[in-house]
Amino acid sequence: MEFINKKEIVLKKDDLSRKGSVDDKIIKLVDFINAQEFYVTTSSCSGRTSVFVHSSEPCSNQVMITSTVFSFLMISAKDLRKKGCDWLFISHGIVSPEDVIQALENHSGSAVLKFEPFVLHVQCSTIEVAQKLHTASIESGFRNSGMSISKKGKIISAIRSTLSLEVPLSCDGNILVSHEYISYIVGMCNEKMKENWLRIDRFFSGLKTIVTHSKETTEMKLKDRKHLSPKYESKSCGKINCRVEEHTSFDMFFDGFDNLLNNSL
C-alpha cells in the first residue's frame, strides 16, 4: 500500500523535462509499465541526436529542435541550457546532414555531435520485481542497465544501452570537419537510432509476454490454492470462507518469469 501511494504521487507530478511530455515513440511502453502495480516510471527518453556547445552562455539567440515527424520549432536558447551545455540542435528521429550543417552556422564555442540511446528509469516496489525488469532489459539488448537502492530504500531500475556516440565538430567557432565527414557521422547516428528502436520494440514485446504469462500463472495457482486452502470461520459474520494470504500474490505474480526466461535461453 505504501508503494501504491508513492506511485500516485509520482504520476501526479508535472513533467519537468525539456519537452514536457513522454516521447511519442515510447508512450505505449511507459503507459504499459505504469499500469503494473509494482512499477512507476520516473524519467525517460526514446533516444536523441543533438549538437551542443560546452558553454555557460547561450551561443545564439535561437536553437532548432526537430521532432520525430521532422517539423521544426524555434525556441529560446536559454530554455535548452543545462549543466553547462547549450543545444544548437536536437532530434528524436532520423537526422539529415543538412540539419547539422545548418545548426553549425554562425555558432561560437566548441560544438559536439552526440547520439544518446533510449533510457528509462523505473521505481520498483521490491528488489525482486526490479530484478525481473532488469533481466528483461538485458535480454533485449540493453546491456548497460542496472539497479540502485537509496538510503531510504527507494529502488530504481535503469534501462540503458551502449549505443552512445560523441564526436567534436568545431573549436572556438571554427568547424574542424568536412561536410562529407558530417554526412558520415550523421549516417552512423541514424543507424544507431534504428537499432535503438528495434531494442525498444524487443523490450516492450518481451515485457508484455512476461507480464501476461505471470498473470496467467498467478490465476491458475490462486485457483489451485483456493481448493487446497483450509477453511476458517470468520469472526465478524460467522460464515465459512476460503482464505488466501494477500502477501503471497506478489511472489506468485512472477513465479512463471524465471521459467519463461530459462526456456528462451
Contacts in CASP RR format, 6 or more apart in sequence:
PFRMAT RR
TARGET T0000
AUTHOR 0000-0000-0000
METHOD contacts of the structure
MODEL  1
MEFINKKEIVLKKDDLSRKGSVDDKIIKLVDFINAQEFYVTTSSCSGRTS
VFVHSSEPCSNQVMITSTVFSFLMISAKDLRKKGCDWLFISHGIVSPEDV
IQALENHSGSAVLKFEPFVLHVQCSTIEVAQKLHTASIESGFRNSGMSIS
KKGKIISAIRSTLSLEVPLSCDGNILVSHEYISYIVGMCNEKMKENWLRI
DRFFSGLKTIVTHSKETTEMKLKDRKHLSPKYESKSCGKINCRVEEHTSF
DMFFDGFDNLLNNSL
3 38 0 8 1.000
3 125 0 8 1.000
4 37 0 8 1.000
6 40 0 8 1.000
6 123 0 8 1.000
7 34 0 8 1.000
7 37 0 8 1.000
7 40 0 8 1.000
7 123 0 8 1.000
10 40 0 8 1.000
10 42 0 8 1.000
10 123 0 8 1.000
11 34 0 8 1.000
11 40 0 8 1.000
15 21 0 8 1.000
15 22 0 8 1.000
17 43 0 8 1.000
17 45 0 8 1.000
18 79 0 8 1.000
18 80 0 8 1.000
18 82 0 8 1.000
22 30 0 8 1.000
22 44 0 8 1.000
23 44 0 8 1.000
23 45 0 8 1.000
23 46 0 8 1.000
23 47 0 8 1.000
23 68 0 8 1.000
23 92 0 8 1.000
24 46 0 8 1.000
24 68 0 8 1.000
24 92 0 8 1.000
25 46 0 8 1.000
25 47 0 8 1.000
25 68 0 8 1.000
25 92 0 8 1.000
25 197 0 8 1.000
25 200 0 8 1.000
26 44 0 8 1.000
26 46 0 8 1.000
26 118 0 8 1.000
26 120 0 8 1.000
26 200 0 8 1.000
28 204 0 8 1.000
29 120 0 8 1.000
29 200 0 8 1.000
29 203 0 8 1.000
29 204 0 8 1.000
29 207 0 8 1.000
30 41 0 8 1.000
30 44 0 8 1.000
30 120 0 8 1.000
32 204 0 8 1.000
32 207 0 8 1.000
32 208 0 8 1.000
33 39 0 8 1.000
33 40 0 8 1.000
33 41 0 8 1.000
33 120 0 8 1.000
33 122 0 8 1.000
33 207 0 8 1.000
34 40 0 8 1.000
34 41 0 8 1.000
36 211 0 8 1.000
37 125 0 8 1.000
38 124 0 8 1.000
38 125 0 8 1.000
38 126 0 8 1.000
38 129 0 8 1.000
38 250 0 8 1.000
38 253 0 8 1.000
39 122 0 8 1.000
39 123 0 8 1.000
39 124 0 8 1.000
39 125 0 8 1.000
39 129 0 8 1.000
39 133 0 8 1.000
40 122 0 8 1.000
40 123 0 8 1.000
41 120 0 8 1.000
41 121 0 8 1.000
41 122 0 8 1.000
41 123 0 8 1.000
42 121 0 8 1.000
42 122 0 8 1.000
42 123 0 8 1.000
42 156 0 8 1.000
43 119 0 8 1.000
43 120 0 8 1.000
43 121 0 8 1.000
44 118 0 8 1.000
44 119 0 8 1.000
44 120 0 8 1.000
44 121 0 8 1.000
45 92 0 8 1.000
45 116 0 8 1.000
45 118 0 8 1.000
45 119 0 8 1.000
45 120 0 8 1.000
46 92 0 8 1.000
46 118 0 8 1.000
46 196 0 8 1.000
46 200 0 8 1.000
47 92 0 8 1.000
47 115 0 8 1.000
47 116 0 8 1.000
47 117 0 8 1.000
47 118 0 8 1.000
47 119 0 8 1.000
47 193 0 8 1.000
47 196 0 8 1.000
48 90 0 8 1.000
48 91 0 8 1.000
48 92 0 8 1.000
48 93 0 8 1.000
48 115 0 8 1.000
48 116 0 8 1.000
49 89 0 8 1.000
49 90 0 8 1.000
49 91 0 8 1.000
49 93 0 8 1.000
49 95 0 8 1.000
49 113 0 8 1.000
49 114 0 8 1.000
49 115 0 8 1.000
49 116 0 8 1.000
49 186 0 8 1.000
49 189 0 8 1.000
49 190 0 8 1.000
49 193 0 8 1.000
50 87 0 8 1.000
50 89 0 8 1.000
50 90 0 8 1.000
50 91 0 8 1.000
50 113 0 8 1.000
50 114 0 8 1.000
50 116 0 8 1.000
51 87 0 8 1.000
51 88 0 8 1.000
51 89 0 8 1.000
51 100 0 8 1.000
51 103 0 8 1.000
51 104 0 8 1.000
51 111 0 8 1.000
51 112 0 8 1.000
51 113 0 8 1.000
51 114 0 8 1.000
51 169 0 8 1.000
52 85 0 8 1.000
52 86 0 8 1.000
52 87 0 8 1.000
52 88 0 8 1.000
52 111 0 8 1.000
52 112 0 8 1.000
52 114 0 8 1.000
53 59 0 8 1.000
53 85 0 8 1.000
53 86 0 8 1.000
53 88 0 8 1.000
53 107 0 8 1.000
53 108 0 8 1.000
53 109 0 8 1.000
53 110 0 8 1.000
53 111 0 8 1.000
53 112 0 8 1.000
54 84 0 8 1.000
54 85 0 8 1.000
54 109 0 8 1.000
54 110 0 8 1.000
54 112 0 8 1.000
55 84 0 8 1.000
55 85 0 8 1.000
55 86 0 8 1.000
55 108 0 8 1.000
55 109 0 8 1.000
56 84 0 8 1.000
57 86 0 8 1.000
58 77 0 8 1.000
58 78 0 8 1.000
58 81 0 8 1.000
58 86 0 8 1.000
59 77 0 8 1.000
59 86 0 8 1.000
59 88 0 8 1.000
59 107 0 8 1.000
59 108 0 8 1.000
59 109 0 8 1.000
60 77 0 8 1.000
60 88 0 8 1.000
60 106 0 8 1.000
60 107 0 8 1.000
60 108 0 8 1.000
61 76 0 8 1.000
61 77 0 8 1.000
62 74 0 8 1.000
62 75 0 8 1.000
62 76 0 8 1.000
62 77 0 8 1.000
63 74 0 8 1.000
63 75 0 8 1.000
63 76 0 8 1.000
63 77 0 8 1.000
63 80 0 8 1.000
63 86 0 8 1.000
63 87 0 8 1.000
63 88 0 8 1.000
63 89 0 8 1.000
63 90 0 8 1.000
63 103 0 8 1.000
64 72 0 8 1.000
64 73 0 8 1.000
64 74 0 8 1.000
64 88 0 8 1.000
64 89 0 8 1.000
64 99 0 8 1.000
64 102 0 8 1.000
64 103 0 8 1.000
65 72 0 8 1.000
65 73 0 8 1.000
65 75 0 8 1.000
65 80 0 8 1.000
65 87 0 8 1.000
65 89 0 8 1.000
65 90 0 8 1.000
65 91 0 8 1.000
66 72 0 8 1.000
66 73 0 8 1.000
66 89 0 8 1.000
66 90 0 8 1.000
66 91 0 8 1.000
66 92 0 8 1.000
66 93 0 8 1.000
66 95 0 8 1.000
66 99 0 8 1.000
67 73 0 8 1.000
67 91 0 8 1.000
67 92 0 8 1.000
67 93 0 8 1.000
68 92 0 8 1.000
68 93 0 8 1.000
70 93 0 8 1.000
70 94 0 8 1.000
77 86 0 8 1.000
77 87 0 8 1.000
80 86 0 8 1.000
80 87 0 8 1.000
80 90 0 8 1.000
81 87 0 8 1.000
88 103 0 8 1.000
88 104 0 8 1.000
88 107 0 8 1.000
88 111 0 8 1.000
89 99 0 8 1.000
89 100 0 8 1.000
89 102 0 8 1.000
89 103 0 8 1.000
91 99 0 8 1.000
93 193 0 8 1.000
94 190 0 8 1.000
94 193 0 8 1.000
94 194 0 8 1.000
95 186 0 8 1.000
95 187 0 8 1.000
95 189 0 8 1.000
95 190 0 8 1.000
96 186 0 8 1.000
97 179 0 8 1.000
97 182 0 8 1.000
97 183 0 8 1.000
97 186 0 8 1.000
97 187 0 8 1.000
99 186 0 8 1.000
100 113 0 8 1.000
100 169 0 8 1.000
100 182 0 8 1.000
100 186 0 8 1.000
101 179 0 8 1.000
101 182 0 8 1.000
104 111 0 8 1.000
104 169 0 8 1.000
104 170 0 8 1.000
104 175 0 8 1.000
107 170 0 8 1.000
107 173 0 8 1.000
108 172 0 8 1.000
108 173 0 8 1.000
109 170 0 8 1.000
109 171 0 8 1.000
109 172 0 8 1.000
109 173 0 8 1.000
110 168 0 8 1.000
110 170 0 8 1.000
110 171 0 8 1.000
110 172 0 8 1.000
110 173 0 8 1.000
111 168 0 8 1.000
111 169 0 8 1.000
111 170 0 8 1.000
111 173 0 8 1.000
111 175 0 8 1.000
112 166 0 8 1.000
112 167 0 8 1.000
112 168 0 8 1.000
112 169 0 8 1.000
113 165 0 8 1.000
113 166 0 8 1.000
113 167 0 8 1.000
113 169 0 8 1.000
113 182 0 8 1.000
113 185 0 8 1.000
113 186 0 8 1.000
113 189 0 8 1.000
114 164 0 8 1.000
114 165 0 8 1.000
114 166 0 8 1.000
114 167 0 8 1.000
115 163 0 8 1.000
115 164 0 8 1.000
115 165 0 8 1.000
115 166 0 8 1.000
115 188 0 8 1.000
115 189 0 8 1.000
115 192 0 8 1.000
115 193 0 8 1.000
116 164 0 8 1.000
117 160 0 8 1.000
117 161 0 8 1.000
117 162 0 8 1.000
117 163 0 8 1.000
117 164 0 8 1.000
117 192 0 8 1.000
117 196 0 8 1.000
117 199 0 8 1.000
118 142 0 8 1.000
118 159 0 8 1.000
118 160 0 8 1.000
118 161 0 8 1.000
118 196 0 8 1.000
118 199 0 8 1.000
118 200 0 8 1.000
119 158 0 8 1.000
119 159 0 8 1.000
119 160 0 8 1.000
120 158 0 8 1.000
120 159 0 8 1.000
121 156 0 8 1.000
121 157 0 8 1.000
121 158 0 8 1.000
121 159 0 8 1.000
122 130 0 8 1.000
122 133 0 8 1.000
122 156 0 8 1.000
122 157 0 8 1.000
122 158 0 8 1.000
122 159 0 8 1.000
123 154 0 8 1.000
123 155 0 8 1.000
123 156 0 8 1.000
124 130 0 8 1.000
124 133 0 8 1.000
124 155 0 8 1.000
124 156 0 8 1.000
124 157 0 8 1.000
125 155 0 8 1.000
126 155 0 8 1.000
126 250 0 8 1.000
127 147 0 8 1.000
127 149 0 8 1.000
127 155 0 8 1.000
128 251 0 8 1.000
128 254 0 8 1.000
129 254 0 8 1.000
130 147 0 8 1.000
130 155 0 8 1.000
130 156 0 8 1.000
130 157 0 8 1.000
131 147 0 8 1.000
132 210 0 8 1.000
132 254 0 8 1.000
132 257 0 8 1.000
133 157 0 8 1.000
133 159 0 8 1.000
133 207 0 8 1.000
134 145 0 8 1.000
134 146 0 8 1.000
134 147 0 8 1.000
134 157 0 8 1.000
135 257 0 8 1.000
135 261 0 8 1.000
136 203 0 8 1.000
136 206 0 8 1.000
136 207 0 8 1.000
136 210 0 8 1.000
137 145 0 8 1.000
137 157 0 8 1.000
137 159 0 8 1.000
137 203 0 8 1.000
138 145 0 8 1.000
139 206 0 8 1.000
139 261 0 8 1.000
139 264 0 8 1.000
140 199 0 8 1.000
140 202 0 8 1.000
140 203 0 8 1.000
140 206 0 8 1.000
141 161 0 8 1.000
141 199 0 8 1.000
141 202 0 8 1.000
141 203 0 8 1.000
142 159 0 8 1.000
142 160 0 8 1.000
142 161 0 8 1.000
142 199 0 8 1.000
142 203 0 8 1.000
143 161 0 8 1.000
143 162 0 8 1.000
144 160 0 8 1.000
144 161 0 8 1.000
144 162 0 8 1.000
145 157 0 8 1.000
145 158 0 8 1.000
145 159 0 8 1.000
145 160 0 8 1.000
145 161 0 8 1.000
146 157 0 8 1.000
146 158 0 8 1.000
146 160 0 8 1.000
147 155 0 8 1.000
147 156 0 8 1.000
147 157 0 8 1.000
147 158 0 8 1.000
148 155 0 8 1.000
148 156 0 8 1.000
148 158 0 8 1.000
149 155 0 8 1.000
149 156 0 8 1.000
150 156 0 8 1.000
159 203 0 8 1.000
161 196 0 8 1.000
161 199 0 8 1.000
163 192 0 8 1.000
163 195 0 8 1.000
163 196 0 8 1.000
165 185 0 8 1.000
165 188 0 8 1.000
165 189 0 8 1.000
165 192 0 8 1.000
167 185 0 8 1.000
168 176 0 8 1.000
169 175 0 8 1.000
169 176 0 8 1.000
169 177 0 8 1.000
169 182 0 8 1.000
170 176 0 8 1.000
177 185 0 8 1.000
209 260 0 8 1.000
210 257 0 8 1.000
210 260 0 8 1.000
213 256 0 8 1.000
213 257 0 8 1.000
213 260 0 8 1.000
214 253 0 8 1.000
214 254 0 8 1.000
214 255 0 8 1.000
214 256 0 8 1.000
214 257 0 8 1.000
215 253 0 8 1.000
217 252 0 8 1.000
217 255 0 8 1.000
217 256 0 8 1.000
218 249 0 8 1.000
218 252 0 8 1.000
218 253 0 8 1.000
218 255 0 8 1.000
221 252 0 8 1.000
221 255 0 8 1.000
222 244 0 8 1.000
222 249 0 8 1.000
222 252 0 8 1.000
225 244 0 8 1.000
225 248 0 8 1.000
226 242 0 8 1.000
226 244 0 8 1.000
229 242 0 8 1.000
229 243 0 8 1.000
229 244 0 8 1.000
230 243 0 8 1.000
231 240 0 8 1.000
231 241 0 8 1.000
231 242 0 8 1.000
231 243 0 8 1.000
232 240 0 8 1.000
232 241 0 8 1.000
232 243 0 8 1.000
233 239 0 8 1.000
233 240 0 8 1.000
233 241 0 8 1.000
234 240 0 8 1.000
234 241 0 8 1.000
END
